[in-house]
């Protein structure tokens, strides 16, 4: 069994949660999300991010608006909806519970 495959799957499972947290801080451009996720070693490429952003938009968890740019084409900025905030609160509760449970199991000798 290959540990790196499991690591990739673990990161993918947390990606939506992390993206919602980034968007919840304020309007954000996709390339800024990619930069932050890459710095955090969540390794994301545009081909992964854009379909996920579309799913979040279709689920009414995020919205976007086009903003004109002085140095190129308009940019799409994402923001979290009220429904997205409520969803993220639920995910936060689940995350806290999972961290506690995982720690309980992994810290036993």
C-alpha positions as CSV (number, residue, x, y, z in Angstrom):
1,X,0.0,0.0,0.0
2,X,1.2,3.5,-0.9
3,X,1.1,6.1,1.9
4,X,1.2,9.0,-0.6
5,X,-2.1,7.8,-2.1
6,X,-3.7,7.9,1.3
7,X,-2.3,11.3,2.1
8,X,-3.7,12.6,-1.2
9,X,-7.2,11.2,-0.3
10,X,-7.0,12.8,3.2
11,X,-6.2,16.2,1.7
12,X,-9.0,15.9,-0.9
13,X,-11.5,15.1,1.9
14,X,-10.5,18.3,3.7
15,X,-10.3,20.5,0.6
16,X,-14.0,21.7,0.6
17,X,-13.8,22.5,4.3
18,X,-10.6,24.6,3.8
19,X,-11.9,26.4,0.7
20,X,-15.1,27.4,2.6
21,X,-12.9,28.8,5.4
22,X,-10.9,30.8,3.0
23,X,-14.0,32.2,1.3
24,X,-15.6,32.9,4.7
25,X,-12.9,35.5,5.5
26,X,-14.0,37.7,2.6
27,X,-14.3,38.0,-1.1
28,X,-11.4,36.0,-2.7
29,X,-10.1,35.4,-6.2
30,X,-9.4,31.8,-7.2
31,X,-5.7,32.2,-7.8
32,X,-5.4,33.6,-4.3
33,X,-7.1,30.5,-3.0
34,X,-4.7,28.3,-5.0
35,X,-1.8,30.2,-3.5
36,X,-2.9,29.8,0.1
37,X,-3.8,26.1,-0.4
38,X,-0.4,25.5,-2.0
39,X,1.4,27.2,0.9
40,X,-0.5,25.0,3.3
41,X,0.6,22.0,1.3
42,X,-3.0,21.2,0.3
43,X,-1.6,21.0,-3.3
44,X,-4.4,22.2,-5.5
45,X,-4.4,22.8,-9.2
46,X,-7.0,24.8,-11.1
47,X,-8.4,21.6,-12.5
48,X,-9.3,20.6,-9.0
49,X,-10.4,23.9,-7.6
50,X,-12.8,25.2,-10.3
51,X,-15.1,22.1,-10.4
52,X,-15.3,22.3,-6.5
53,X,-16.1,26.0,-6.6
54,X,-18.9,25.2,-9.2
55,X,-20.3,22.5,-6.9
56,X,-20.3,24.9,-4.0
57,X,-22.0,27.6,-6.1
58,X,-24.6,25.1,-7.4
59,X,-25.3,24.1,-3.8
60,X,-25.8,27.8,-2.9
61,X,-23.0,27.8,-0.4
62,X,-20.9,30.4,-2.3
63,X,-21.6,33.1,-4.8
64,X,-19.4,35.1,-7.1
65,X,-19.3,38.4,-8.8
66,X,-17.3,39.7,-11.8
67,X,-14.9,42.6,-11.1
68,X,-13.3,44.6,-13.8
69,X,-9.5,44.5,-13.8
70,X,-7.2,47.3,-14.9
71,X,-4.6,44.8,-16.1
72,X,-6.6,42.2,-17.9
73,X,-9.9,40.5,-18.2
74,X,-12.5,40.7,-15.4
75,X,-12.0,38.5,-12.4
76,X,-14.4,36.3,-10.6
77,X,-14.5,36.9,-6.8
78,X,-16.1,34.4,-4.5
79,X,-18.0,35.0,-1.3
80,X,-19.8,32.8,1.1
81,X,-23.6,32.9,1.3
82,X,-25.7,32.7,4.5
83,X,-26.5,29.1,3.7
84,X,-22.7,28.5,3.3
85,X,-22.0,30.1,6.7
86,X,-24.5,27.7,8.3
87,X,-23.0,24.8,6.4
88,X,-19.5,25.7,7.5
89,X,-20.6,26.0,11.2
90,X,-21.9,22.4,10.9
91,X,-18.6,21.3,9.3
92,X,-16.7,23.1,12.1
93,X,-18.6,21.1,14.7
94,X,-17.9,17.9,12.8
95,X,-14.2,18.8,12.5
96,X,-13.9,19.5,16.2
97,X,-15.5,16.1,17.0
98,X,-13.2,14.3,14.5
99,X,-10.1,15.9,15.9
100,X,-11.0,15.0,19.4
101,X,-11.9,11.4,18.5
102,X,-8.8,10.9,16.4
103,X,-6.6,12.3,19.1
104,X,-8.2,10.0,21.6
105,X,-7.4,7.0,19.4
106,X,-4.0,8.0,18.2
107,X,-2.6,9.2,21.5
108,X,-3.1,5.8,23.3
109,X,0.1,3.9,23.8
